[in-house]
Amino acid sequence: MTENNHKTAEVGITLLGLGPGDPAALTRQAWDWLNTIDKLILRTTHHPSVASLPAHLNLESFDELYERMDSFEAVYATIVDRIITLGRTTSVTYAVPGHPFVAEATCPEIARLAVAADIPLRVIDGLSFIEPTFAALGLDPFPELVLSDAIEISQRQTPGFPPSEPVLIAQIYDRDVASQVKLTLMVAYPDEHPVRLVHAAGTVDALVENLPLHAIDHSPHLGLLSSLYVPQLSPGASFESFQEVIARLRAPDGCPWDREQTHLSLRPFLLEEAYEALDALDREDMDDLAEELGDLLLQIVLHAQIATEDGDFNIHHVLEGINSKLIRRHPHVFSEVEVADVEGVIRNWEQIKAEERQTHGAPEKKGLLDGVPIALPALSQAEQVIERVQRVGFEGLSALGDQETIQKIIDAFEKAEVGMRKALLGDFLLAVTSLAYKADIDAESALREALQRFRVRFNNMEAQALASGQTLMDLSAQEKARLWDATGYRDENEADL
């Protein structure tokens, strides 16, 4: 029992837990209290123990709110307001299934408001659904169980908890909720992942179903007392477990090589892993891409671990920062701002970024182009510059992509003195990048793919020369040309060379 300035007088609030369902599971304290009062307000009468409550009680419930209101939030807000209002002028007992502070939205808010308003508060504990659920499962929830709510999960795009830990999901109360929960979970878990539905735990009708995840919404036993136990997918299948591995590598008794690394020493690896991921994308090799993204993530988490050790920031600062930035820059998704099309999204994005630069940005990062890293490869850097100035209506760079302009640059290059040719070649490359942008082609990718096509064909030519007992150095220009044509390699996108 928890009390806050409780008076046995005429005003105050008592929050009472009815237990998991079996009337025999009511606590002695709850039973004694129920026999001393005349009126009991129930959140819902849909609970097995209600039928066995003391016969003299005048029972009221909020069941009609669930039928009348559009959302659980509205129902709960109305209940809280009603109980607080009553508690200011009279003594009220409000009873809920299970424990008042376990998987129960109304009681914690009632308690918070009662304390703030100095309304006497008493809490009579009840057995929650957790204990009989794990008795039915034959499992100990410690040390790493996650508790979650089916309604919340059903409204998410991803589960919201690490699949490396077991989870108990409460309130799988009908087929629709089970279906929505299933679809969210299958973002992270395979369809056949074995799970266990627990029904009516703590009552004589308790039942445990073992079935694959994809089948949970087909159970005929779903009801108000159903919950879902999802065993862990794999100990290594979470960001947190990966973070622990990196921290262990950097620990005093960890790997000597990893312990020696610094932000600067890791620079080439960060760049290399990014390019290897791009290479996997170019080849459309999804297995390789999955591996390369892991290597890239390794670099990110390793940098965050070094920053943690140096006291600069940690991975949670990184995650919180990017989360806040994405939400702030997408008000058309996360708030009430409306945009008509992609162009509207981009305009809104640029306006928000400009406000951020003025309000929070460092002095050297207040311009439109200051966010384009100068360490990017030149083609990628050019593409970003072209795109950014295009967003604000500047057409100077996109005009370079006109074929007439490109031809003029070529003509000027042919006539120019040696000292001028480098600048003209730079203008030509920028113009070609602008041409690619206007054609909605990623110039960096196009060049990388062209190089890959050339490498494959060249390797074939070299292999054929070696197979005949020669090297390319031994062949004349004419023989190389004939061998090049004889390789038989032709990509449908390959131009004549």
C-alpha positions in Angstrom: 0.0 0.0 0.0 1.2 3.5 -0.8 -0.3 6.5 0.8 0.1 10.3 0.4 -1.3 12.3 3.3 -4.2 9.8 3.4 -7.1 10.7 5.7 -9.8 8.3 6.6 -12.2 11.2 6.1 -14.7 12.1 3.4 -12.3 13.1 0.6 -9.6 11.4 -1.3 -8.8 8.8 -4.0 -8.1 5.1 -3.6 -6.6 3.2 -6.5 -7.2 -0.5 -6.3 -5.9 -3.4 -8.3 -8.3 -6.3 -9.0 -5.6 -8.8 -9.9 -5.2 -10.8 -13.2 -8.7 -12.3 -13.2 -9.2 -15.1 -10.7 -11.2 -13.7 -7.7 -8.9 -15.8 -5.4 -6.0 -13.7 -6.5 -7.4 -10.5 -5.0 -5.2 -9.4 -2.1 -6.4 -9.6 1.5 -6.0 -5.9 1.7 -8.1 -5.3 -1.4 -10.9 -7.6 -0.1 -11.0 -5.9 3.3 -11.2 -2.5 1.7 -14.0 -3.5 -0.7 -16.0 -4.7 2.3 -15.7 -1.3 4.0 -17.0 0.9 1.1 -20.4 1.2 -0.5 -19.5 2.3 -4.0 -16.8 1.2 -6.4 -16.0 2.8 -9.8 -14.5 0.4 -12.3 -12.6 1.3 -15.4 -14.3 -1.7 -17.0 -16.7 -4.4 -16.0 -15.0 -6.8 -18.5 -12.8 -8.5 -16.0 -13.4 -12.0 -14.5 -13.1 -10.9 -10.9 -16.0 -8.3 -11.1 -18.7 -11.0 -10.8 -17.3 -12.1 -7.5 -16.9 -8.7 -5.8 -18.9 -8.2 -2.5 -22.6 -8.2 -3.3 -23.4 -5.0 -1.4 -21.2 -2.8 -3.6 -22.8 -0.2 -5.9 -20.8 -0.6 -9.1 -20.2 2.0 -11.8 -18.0 1.7 -14.8 -16.6 3.7 -17.7 -17.5 1.1 -20.3 -19.8 3.4 -22.2 -16.9 5.8 -22.9 -15.2 3.0 -25.0 -18.3 2.8 -27.1 -18.8 6.5 -27.5 -15.3 8.0 -27.9 -13.0 7.8 -30.9 -9.7 7.0 -29.1 -8.3 5.4 -26.0 -6.6 8.7 -25.2 -9.9 10.5 -25.1 -11.4 7.7 -22.9 -8.5 7.8 -20.5 -8.4 11.6 -20.3 -12.1 11.6 -19.4 -11.7 9.0 -16.7 -8.8 10.8 -15.1 -10.7 14.1 -15.1 -13.8 12.4 -13.5 -11.8 10.6 -10.8 -9.8 13.8 -9.8 -13.0 15.8 -9.7 -14.7 13.3 -7.4 -11.6 13.0 -5.2 -11.7 16.8 -4.5 -15.1 16.5 -2.8 -15.7 12.9 -1.7 -14.0 9.6 -1.0 -13.8 7.6 -4.3 -12.4 4.1 -5.0 -11.3 3.4 -8.5 -10.5 -0.2 -9.5 -8.6 -1.5 -12.5 -7.6 -4.9 -13.7 -4.2 -6.2 -12.5 -2.1 -3.7 -10.7 -2.8 0.1 -10.8 0.7 0.9 -12.0 1.3 -2.0 -14.4 0.1 -1.6 -18.0 -2.5 0.9 -16.8 -2.7 4.4 -18.4 -5.1 6.1 -16.0 -3.8 5.4 -12.5 -0.3 6.9 -12.9 -1.9 10.1 -14.2 -4.5 10.2 -11.5 -1.8 9.8 -8.9 0.3 12.6 -10.4 -2.5 15.0 -10.5 -3.7 14.0 -7.0 -0.3 14.7 -5.5 -0.1 18.0 -7.3 -3.5 19.1 -6.0 -2.8 17.7 -2.5 -5.7 15.3 -2.8 -5.3 12.4 -0.3 -4.2 9.3 -2.3 -4.1 5.6 -1.4 -2.9 2.7 -3.6 -4.0 -0.8 -2.9 -1.7 -3.2 -4.8 -3.0 -6.0 -7.0 -1.3 -8.9 -8.6 -0.4 -7.8 -12.2 -0.7 -9.9 -15.3 3.0 -10.3 -15.5 3.5 -12.9 -12.7 0.8 -15.4 -13.8 1.9 -14.9 -17.4 5.4 -16.0 -16.7 4.1 -18.8 -14.5 2.1 -20.0 -17.5 5.2 -19.7 -19.7 7.5 -21.4 -17.2 10.0 -18.6 -17.6 11.8 -16.0 -15.5 11.5 -12.6 -17.1 14.9 -11.5 -15.7 17.4 -10.2 -16.6 16.5 -8.6 -20.0 12.8 -8.7 -20.6 11.2 -5.8 -22.5 7.6 -4.9 -21.7 5.5 -3.3 -24.5 2.0 -2.4 -25.4 0.1 -3.7 -28.4 -1.7 -0.5 -29.2 1.6 1.5 -29.3 3.3 -1.2 -31.4 0.4 -1.3 -33.8 0.8 2.4 -34.5 4.6 2.1 -35.3 6.5 1.4 -38.5 9.1 -0.6 -36.5 8.9 -2.5 -33.2 10.7 0.0 -31.1 12.7 -2.5 -29.1 15.8 -4.5 -29.8 15.1 -8.0 -31.2 18.1 -9.3 -29.2 15.9 -9.2 -26.1 12.7 -11.2 -25.3 9.6 -9.0 -25.1 6.1 -9.4 -23.6 3.4 -7.4 -25.4 0.3 -6.7 -23.5 -3.3 -6.1 -24.7 -3.5 -8.3 -27.8 -7.2 -8.1 -27.3 -8.6 -8.8 -30.8 -7.7 -10.0 -34.3 -7.3 -6.5 -35.7 -4.7 -5.5 -33.1 -2.9 -8.9 -33.4 -2.7 -8.3 -37.2 -1.3 -4.8 -36.9 1.2 -6.0 -34.2 2.2 -8.9 -36.5 2.9 -6.6 -39.5 5.1 -4.3 -37.3 7.0 -7.1 -35.8 7.7 -8.8 -39.2 9.8 -5.7 -40.1 12.4 -7.1 -37.7 11.5 -10.8 -37.3 11.1 -13.6 -39.9 7.5 -14.7 -40.6 8.2 -18.1 -39.0 9.7 -16.7 -35.8 8.3 -18.9 -32.9 6.1 -16.9 -30.5 3.7 -17.7 -27.7 0.3 -16.3 -27.1 -0.8 -16.3 -23.5 -4.6 -16.1 -22.8 -6.3 -15.5 -19.5 -3.2 -15.9 -17.4 -4.0 -16.1 -13.7 -7.4 -17.7 -14.3 -8.7 -21.2 -14.5 -8.9 -20.7 -18.3 -5.2 -19.9 -18.8 -3.9 -21.1 -22.1 -0.5 -20.9 -23.9 -0.4 -21.2 -27.7 2.9 -21.9 -29.5 2.8 -20.7 -33.1 4.7 -18.8 -35.7 4.6 -15.0 -35.7 2.6 -14.8 -39.0 -0.3 -16.8 -37.4 -1.0 -14.9 -34.3 -4.0 -13.1 -35.7 -5.6 -16.4 -36.6 -5.9 -17.6 -33.0 -9.5 -18.2 -31.9 -8.7 -17.4 -28.3 -7.8 -13.7 -28.6 -9.4 -11.5 -26.0 -9.0 -8.8 -23.3 -6.6 -11.0 -21.3 -4.3 -12.0 -24.2 -0.6 -11.1 -24.4 2.2 -12.1 -26.7 5.6 -13.4 -25.7 8.3 -12.9 -28.4 11.6 -14.8 -27.7 14.8 -13.0 -28.7 15.8 -13.3 -32.3 19.5 -13.4 -31.8 21.9 -12.0 -29.1 23.6 -10.0 -31.8 20.6 -8.7 -33.6 20.5 -5.2 -32.1 22.3 -1.9 -32.2 22.9 -2.1 -28.4 24.7 -5.5 -28.7 26.8 -4.2 -31.5 27.7 -1.1 -29.4 28.8 -3.4 -26.6 31.1 -5.3 -29.0 32.8 -2.0 -30.1 33.2 -0.9 -26.5 34.7 -4.2 -25.6 37.2 -3.9 -28.4 38.3 -0.5 -27.1 38.4 -1.6 -23.4 41.7 -1.8 -21.6 41.9 -5.6 -22.2 40.4 -5.3 -25.7 42.1 -5.4 -29.1 45.5 -3.5 -29.3 44.8 -2.3 -32.9 41.3 -1.0 -32.1 42.6 0.7 -28.9 45.3 2.6 -30.9 42.8 4.1 -33.4 41.9 7.8 -33.3 39.4 9.9 -35.3 42.1 10.9 -37.7 43.6 7.5 -38.1 40.2 6.1 -39.1 39.5 8.7 -41.8 40.7 6.5 -44.7 38.6 3.6 -43.5 35.4 5.7 -43.3 35.9 6.8 -46.8 36.9 3.3 -48.0 33.8 1.6 -46.5 31.5 4.3 -47.9 32.9 3.6 -51.4 32.7 -0.2 -51.0 29.0 0.2 -50.1 28.6 2.3 -53.2 30.3 -0.4 -55.2 27.8 -3.0 -53.9 25.0 -0.7 -54.9 26.4 -0.3 -58.4 26.5 -4.0 -58.7 23.1 -4.4 -57.1 24.5 -7.1 -54.9 22.2 -7.0 -51.9 24.2 -9.6 -49.9 27.4 -7.7 -50.3 25.5 -4.4 -49.6 24.3 -5.8 -46.3 27.9 -6.7 -45.3 29.3 -3.3 -46.5 26.7 -1.4 -44.6 27.8 -3.3 -41.5 31.4 -2.3 -42.2 30.3 1.3 -42.6 28.3 1.1 -39.3 31.4 -0.2 -37.6 33.2 3.0 -38.5 30.4 5.2 -37.2 30.0 3.4 -33.9 33.8 3.3 -33.5 34.0 7.0 -33.9 31.2 7.4 -31.4 33.0 5.2 -28.9 36.2 7.2 -29.2 34.3 10.4 -28.7 32.6 8.8 -25.6 36.1 8.0 -24.1 37.3 11.5 -24.9 34.2 13.0 -23.2 33.1 14.8 -26.4 29.8 13.0 -27.1 28.3 9.5 -27.2 26.2 7.5 -29.7 23.0 8.6 -27.9 23.9 12.3 -28.7 24.3 11.3 -32.3 21.0 9.4 -32.4 19.1 12.1 -30.6 20.6 14.8 -32.8 19.7 13.1 -36.1 16.2 12.2 -34.8 15.5 15.7 -33.8 16.8 17.1 -37.1 14.7 14.7 -39.2 11.5 15.5 -37.2 12.2 19.2 -37.3 12.9 19.2 -41.1 9.8 17.1 -41.9 6.9 19.2 -40.3 4.7 17.9 -43.1 5.1 14.4 -41.7 5.4 15.0 -37.9 3.2 18.1 -37.5 0.4 20.0 -39.2 2.4 21.7 -42.0 1.0 20.8 -45.5 3.0 20.7 -48.7 1.6 20.1 -52.2 4.5 18.2 -53.8 8.2 17.4 -53.8 9.1 21.0 -54.8 7.1 22.2 -51.7 9.0 19.8 -49.5 12.4 21.1 -50.9 11.4 24.7 -50.4 10.3 24.1 -46.9 13.5 22.1 -46.2 15.7 24.9 -47.4 13.8 27.5 -45.3 14.2 25.3 -42.2 17.9 24.8 -42.8 18.4 28.5 -43.4 16.7 29.2 -40.0 18.9 26.6 -38.4 22.1 28.1 -39.8 21.1 31.5 -38.5 20.1 30.3 -35.1 22.4 27.4 -34.3 25.0 27.1 -37.0 28.6 28.0 -36.6 29.6 31.3 -38.2 31.5 29.4 -41.0 28.4 27.3 -41.8 25.8 30.0 -42.5 25.8 29.9 -46.3 23.8 27.7 -48.7 26.9 25.9 -50.0 28.8 25.7 -46.7 27.1 22.3 -45.9 28.7 20.7 -49.0 31.8 18.9 -47.7 34.9 19.9 -49.7 36.3 16.5 -49.0 33.7 14.9 -51.3 34.9 13.7 -54.7 34.8 16.5 -57.2 31.9 15.1 -59.2 29.8 14.5 -56.1 30.7 17.9 -54.8 29.7 19.5 -58.1 26.4 17.6 -58.1 25.5 18.9 -54.6 26.4 22.4 -55.5 24.3 22.4 -58.7 21.4 20.9 -56.8 21.6 23.4 -53.9 21.8 26.6 -56.1 19.0 25.2 -58.3 16.7 25.0 -55.2 16.9 28.7 -54.8 16.3 29.4 -58.4 19.8 30.2 -59.6 20.2 28.9 -63.1 23.8 29.8 -63.9 25.2 26.3 -63.3 22.4 24.4 -64.9 22.8 26.6 -68.0 26.3 25.2 -68.4 24.7 21.9 -69.2 23.3 23.1 -72.5 24.9 21.2 -75.3 25.7 24.5 -77.2 27.6 25.7 -74.1 29.5 22.4 -73.8 30.5 22.6 -77.5 31.7 26.2 -77.0 33.9 25.1 -74.1 35.3 22.2 -76.3 36.1 24.7 -79.1 37.7 27.1 -76.7 39.8 24.3 -75.2 41.1 23.3 -78.6 42.2 26.9 -79.4 43.5 27.8 -75.9 47.1 28.1 -74.8 48.4 25.4 -72.5 48.1 27.5 -69.4 44.4 28.0 -70.0 43.5 24.5 -70.7 43.2 23.3 -67.1 40.6 25.9 -66.2 38.6 25.2 -69.4 38.8 21.4 -68.7 37.4 22.2 -65.2 34.5 24.2 -66.8 33.9 21.3 -69.2 33.7 18.7 -66.4 31.3 21.1 -64.4 29.2 21.5 -67.6 29.0 17.7 -68.1 28.0 17.3 -64.5 25.3 19.9 -65.1 24.1 18.1 -68.2 23.8 14.9 -66.1 21.9 16.8 -63.4 19.4 18.1 -66.0 19.0 14.6 -67.3 18.4 13.3 -63.8 21.6 11.2 -63.9 24.0 10.8 -61.0 27.3 11.8 -62.7 29.4 10.2 -60.0 27.6 6.9 -60.4 27.6 7.1 -64.2 31.4 7.5 -64.2 31.9 4.8 -61.7 29.7 2.4 -63.7 31.5 3.3 -66.9 34.8 2.5 -65.2 33.4 -0.8 -64.0 32.3 -1.8 -67.5 35.8 -0.9 -68.8 37.5 -2.9 -66.1 35.5 -6.0 -66.8 36.1 -5.8 -70.5 39.8 -5.0 -70.1 40.2 -7.9 -67.6 38.6 -10.2 -70.2 41.0 -9.0 -72.9 44.0 -9.4 -70.6 42.9 -12.9 -69.6 42.6 -14.0 -73.2 46.1 -12.7 -74.0 47.5 -14.6 -71.1 45.6 -17.7 -72.2 47.4 -17.6 -75.5 50.8 -17.3 -73.7 51.2 -13.6 -74.2 51.0 -10.4 -72.2 49.5 -7.2 -73.3 53.0 -5.7 -73.4 53.9 -8.2 -76.1 51.0 -7.2 -78.5 51.0 -4.5 -81.1 48.4 -1.8 -81.1 46.5 -3.5 -83.9 46.6 -6.9 -82.0 45.3 -5.2 -78.9 42.5 -3.6 -80.9 41.5 -7.0 -82.4 41.6 -8.6 -79.0 39.5 -5.8 -77.5 36.9 -6.4 -80.2 37.1 -10.2 -79.7 36.4 -10.1 -76.0 32.7 -10.5 -76.7 31.8 -8.3 -73.7 29.1 -5.9 -74.4 26.9 -4.1 -71.8 23.7 -2.8 -73.2 24.6 0.6 -71.9 28.1 0.6 -73.2 29.0 3.1 -75.9 31.4 2.3 -78.7 35.0 2.9 -77.5 
